[in-house]
Amino acid sequence: MAEQRRDGRDERDDLRGAGAAQGDAVPEGTARAWAALVATARRTVADGLVVGTSGNVSVRVGDGDTVLITPSGVPYDRLAPEDVVGVDLTGRRLFGTLTPTSELPMHLAVYRATDARAIVHTHAVHATAVSTLVRELPLIHYMAGDLGGPVRVAPYATYGTAELAENTLRALTGRTACLLQNHGTLALGATLDQAYNRTAQLEWMCRVWLTASSVPGLSPTLLSEEQVSEAAERLKGYGQRG
């Protein structure tokens, strides 16, 4: 349900005119997608996956050639309908006047190379800690199956660079999430909810591994890739149908 302004107007009325500076009106479907993106971005803060303006969220709309993405340096709780930021797959601005996140190259590289419809990037504490310790998250839990298998760590590169985008793509081969060394996480999905849930699961698995590994004199029991693959098949039928 769309939020109403104090003057009784639908907030989407503001969003539909947000592209005027670029000569294009924002379609109603795009307005709904922007509202969902903002809600997801705010959720990353509420759940402690990002601090301040770290991290970013994006979603493809329409035929997939348009990407909505969080702007650079704007706290998520301040984002309004008129702050919509939309680009095409080359980065050309389509909607809005705010500067896109500095991680735009990474998001666009993933979209160009995969069928992902949504991406969530965070600086989650436990996942970032793990990214500094190993090259691959040990198979501590079967939910790794939902991420395509052992979660790889993309080698460090300066944020916002083509090098980071390339490293991320390699780490994502056959996966739906990866860790970014000394940086954070990236997860993709068919929807914003799926990308977010994968992000949260990855952070939780990192926390479990760090916790188990911290017990003096003991090492955590790990699963085999075969066990994770079997779980992945079962997870395909998980949840409600219809």
C-alpha positions as CSV (number, residue, x, y, z in Angstrom):
1,M,0.0,0.0,0.0
2,A,1.4,3.4,-1.0
3,E,2.2,5.8,1.8
4,Q,0.2,9.0,2.0
5,R,1.6,12.5,2.5
6,R,0.3,14.7,5.2
7,D,-1.5,16.7,2.5
8,G,-3.3,13.6,1.4
9,R,-1.4,13.1,-1.8
10,D,0.0,9.7,-2.7
11,E,3.8,9.8,-2.4
12,R,4.1,8.2,-5.8
13,D,2.7,11.4,-7.3
14,D,6.1,13.0,-6.3
15,L,8.1,10.1,-7.7
16,R,6.3,10.1,-11.1
17,G,7.7,13.6,-11.6
18,A,11.1,12.9,-10.2
19,G,12.6,12.2,-13.7
20,A,11.5,15.5,-15.0
21,A,15.0,17.0,-14.8
22,Q,16.1,14.2,-17.1
23,G,13.1,14.6,-19.4
24,D,11.4,11.4,-18.5
25,A,8.5,10.7,-16.2
26,V,9.0,7.8,-13.7
27,P,6.6,4.9,-14.5
28,E,4.3,3.7,-11.7
29,G,5.9,0.3,-11.7
30,T,9.3,2.0,-11.1
31,A,7.8,4.0,-8.3
32,R,6.8,0.8,-6.5
33,A,10.2,-0.8,-7.1
34,W,11.9,2.3,-5.7
35,A,9.8,2.1,-2.6
36,A,10.7,-1.6,-2.1
37,L,14.3,-0.8,-2.7
38,V,14.3,1.9,0.0
39,A,12.5,-0.5,2.4
40,T,15.2,-3.1,1.8
41,A,18.0,-0.6,2.3
42,R,16.5,0.6,5.6
43,R,16.2,-3.1,6.7
44,T,19.9,-3.6,6.3
45,V,20.5,-0.8,8.8
46,A,17.8,-2.0,11.2
47,D,19.2,-5.5,11.2
48,G,22.8,-4.2,11.8
49,L,24.2,-5.3,8.4
50,V,25.4,-1.8,7.6
51,V,26.4,1.3,9.5
52,G,25.6,4.8,8.3
53,T,25.7,5.0,4.5
54,S,27.9,1.9,4.0
55,G,26.5,-0.8,1.7
56,N,24.1,-0.4,-1.2
57,V,21.0,-2.0,-2.8
58,S,19.8,-2.2,-6.4
59,V,17.0,-3.7,-8.4
60,R,16.3,-4.2,-12.1
61,V,12.9,-3.1,-13.3
62,G,10.9,-3.6,-16.5
63,D,12.7,-5.5,-19.2
64,G,15.8,-5.5,-17.0
65,D,17.7,-2.8,-18.9
66,T,16.9,-0.2,-16.1
67,V,18.5,-0.4,-12.7
68,L,17.4,1.5,-9.6
69,I,20.2,1.9,-7.1
70,T,20.8,3.7,-3.8
71,P,22.5,7.1,-4.1
72,S,25.9,7.9,-2.7
73,G,26.2,9.2,0.8
74,V,22.5,9.6,1.6
75,P,21.3,8.0,4.9
76,Y,18.6,5.5,4.0
77,D,16.1,7.0,6.5
78,R,16.2,10.2,4.5
79,L,15.5,8.7,1.1
80,A,12.3,10.0,-0.4
81,P,10.3,9.2,-3.5
82,E,11.9,12.1,-5.4
83,D,15.4,10.7,-4.6
84,V,15.0,7.9,-7.1
85,V,18.2,7.0,-9.0
86,G,17.9,5.0,-12.2
87,V,20.5,4.1,-14.8
88,D,20.8,1.7,-17.8
89,L,23.3,-1.2,-17.9
90,T,26.0,1.2,-19.2
91,G,25.5,3.5,-16.2
92,R,23.7,6.2,-18.3
93,R,21.3,8.2,-16.0
94,L,17.6,7.6,-16.7
95,F,16.0,9.0,-13.6
96,G,16.8,11.4,-10.8
97,T,19.6,13.9,-10.1
98,L,21.5,12.3,-7.2
99,T,24.8,10.6,-7.8
100,P,24.6,6.8,-7.7
101,T,26.5,4.8,-5.1
102,S,30.2,4.5,-5.8
103,E,29.7,0.7,-6.2
104,L,27.7,1.2,-9.3
105,P,30.3,-0.5,-11.5
106,M,30.1,-3.7,-9.3
107,H,26.3,-3.8,-9.5
108,L,26.2,-3.3,-13.3
109,A,28.9,-5.8,-13.9
110,V,26.9,-8.4,-12.0
111,Y,23.7,-7.6,-13.9
112,R,25.4,-7.7,-17.3
113,A,26.9,-11.1,-16.5
114,T,24.0,-12.8,-14.7
115,D,20.2,-13.0,-14.6
116,A,20.0,-11.4,-11.2
117,R,17.2,-9.0,-10.6
118,A,18.3,-7.6,-7.3
119,I,21.6,-7.1,-5.4
120,V,22.3,-6.3,-1.7
121,H,25.8,-5.3,-0.7
122,T,26.7,-4.8,3.0
123,H,29.6,-4.3,5.4
124,A,28.2,-6.9,7.9
125,V,30.5,-7.4,10.9
126,H,30.9,-11.1,11.0
127,A,31.1,-11.6,7.3
128,T,33.7,-8.9,6.9
129,A,35.7,-10.4,9.7
130,V,35.7,-13.8,7.9
131,S,36.7,-12.2,4.7
132,T,40.0,-11.2,6.4
133,L,40.8,-14.8,7.6
134,V,40.0,-17.3,4.8
135,R,39.7,-17.5,1.0
136,E,36.4,-19.4,1.3
137,L,33.9,-19.7,4.1
138,P,34.2,-23.2,5.6
139,L,31.1,-25.4,5.1
140,I,29.7,-24.8,8.6
141,H,26.0,-25.1,7.6
142,Y,23.9,-26.6,4.9
143,M,22.4,-23.2,4.0
144,A,25.6,-22.7,1.9
145,G,23.6,-24.8,-0.6
146,D,21.2,-21.9,-1.1
147,L,24.2,-19.8,-2.1
148,G,25.5,-22.3,-4.7
149,G,28.1,-24.0,-2.5
150,P,31.2,-22.9,-0.6
151,V,31.2,-19.1,-0.5
152,R,34.3,-17.6,-2.0
153,V,36.2,-14.5,-0.9
154,A,36.8,-12.0,-3.7
155,P,40.4,-10.6,-3.5
156,Y,40.6,-7.1,-2.2
157,A,40.4,-4.1,-4.6
158,T,39.6,-0.5,-4.0
159,Y,35.9,0.2,-3.7
160,G,34.1,1.5,-6.8
161,T,36.8,0.2,-9.2
162,A,36.6,-2.1,-12.3
163,E,39.1,-4.4,-10.5
164,L,36.7,-4.9,-7.6
165,A,33.9,-5.6,-10.1
166,E,36.0,-8.2,-11.9
167,N,37.1,-9.9,-8.7
168,T,33.5,-10.1,-7.5
169,L,32.3,-11.7,-10.8
170,R,35.0,-14.4,-10.5
171,A,34.0,-15.1,-6.9
172,L,30.3,-15.3,-7.9
173,T,30.8,-18.0,-10.6
174,G,28.2,-20.6,-9.8
175,R,27.2,-18.8,-6.6
176,T,24.5,-16.4,-5.5
177,A,26.7,-14.6,-2.9
178,C,30.3,-13.9,-2.1
179,L,32.5,-12.2,0.5
180,L,34.6,-9.2,-0.4
181,Q,38.0,-9.3,1.3
182,N,38.4,-6.6,4.0
183,H,35.2,-5.1,2.7
184,G,31.9,-7.0,3.1
185,T,29.3,-9.1,1.3
186,L,27.4,-9.2,-2.0
187,A,24.3,-11.3,-2.6
188,L,22.0,-11.5,-5.6
189,G,18.5,-12.8,-6.2
190,A,15.5,-12.9,-8.3
191,T,13.8,-10.5,-5.9
192,L,14.9,-7.9,-3.3
193,D,13.6,-10.2,-0.6
194,Q,15.7,-13.2,-1.9
195,A,18.9,-11.1,-2.2
196,Y,18.3,-9.7,1.3
197,N,17.6,-13.1,2.8
198,R,20.8,-14.6,1.3
199,T,22.8,-11.7,2.7
200,A,21.3,-12.3,6.2
201,Q,22.0,-16.1,5.9
202,L,25.6,-15.4,4.9
203,E,26.2,-13.1,7.8
204,W,24.7,-15.7,10.1
205,M,26.9,-18.5,8.8
206,C,29.9,-16.4,9.2
207,R,28.9,-15.7,12.8
208,V,28.4,-19.4,13.5
209,W,31.8,-20.3,12.1
210,L,33.6,-17.5,14.0
211,T,31.8,-18.6,17.2
212,A,32.6,-22.3,16.8
213,S,36.2,-21.5,15.8
214,S,36.8,-19.5,18.9
215,V,36.5,-22.4,21.4
216,P,40.0,-23.2,22.6
217,G,41.3,-26.7,21.7
218,L,38.4,-27.6,19.4
219,S,37.7,-27.2,15.7
220,P,34.2,-27.1,14.3
221,T,32.8,-30.0,12.4
222,L,32.4,-29.1,8.7
223,L,30.1,-30.5,6.0
224,S,31.2,-32.0,2.8
225,E,30.4,-30.5,-0.6
226,E,28.2,-33.5,-1.3
227,Q,26.2,-33.0,1.9
228,V,25.7,-29.3,1.0
229,S,24.7,-30.2,-2.6
230,E,22.1,-32.7,-1.2
231,A,20.7,-30.0,1.0
232,A,20.6,-27.6,-1.9
233,E,18.3,-29.9,-3.8
234,R,16.0,-30.2,-0.9
235,L,16.0,-26.4,-0.4
236,K,14.6,-26.0,-4.0
237,G,11.3,-27.4,-2.7
238,Y,11.3,-25.5,0.6
239,G,8.4,-23.2,1.6
240,Q,4.9,-22.8,0.3
241,R,3.8,-23.4,-3.2
242,G,1.0,-21.7,-5.1
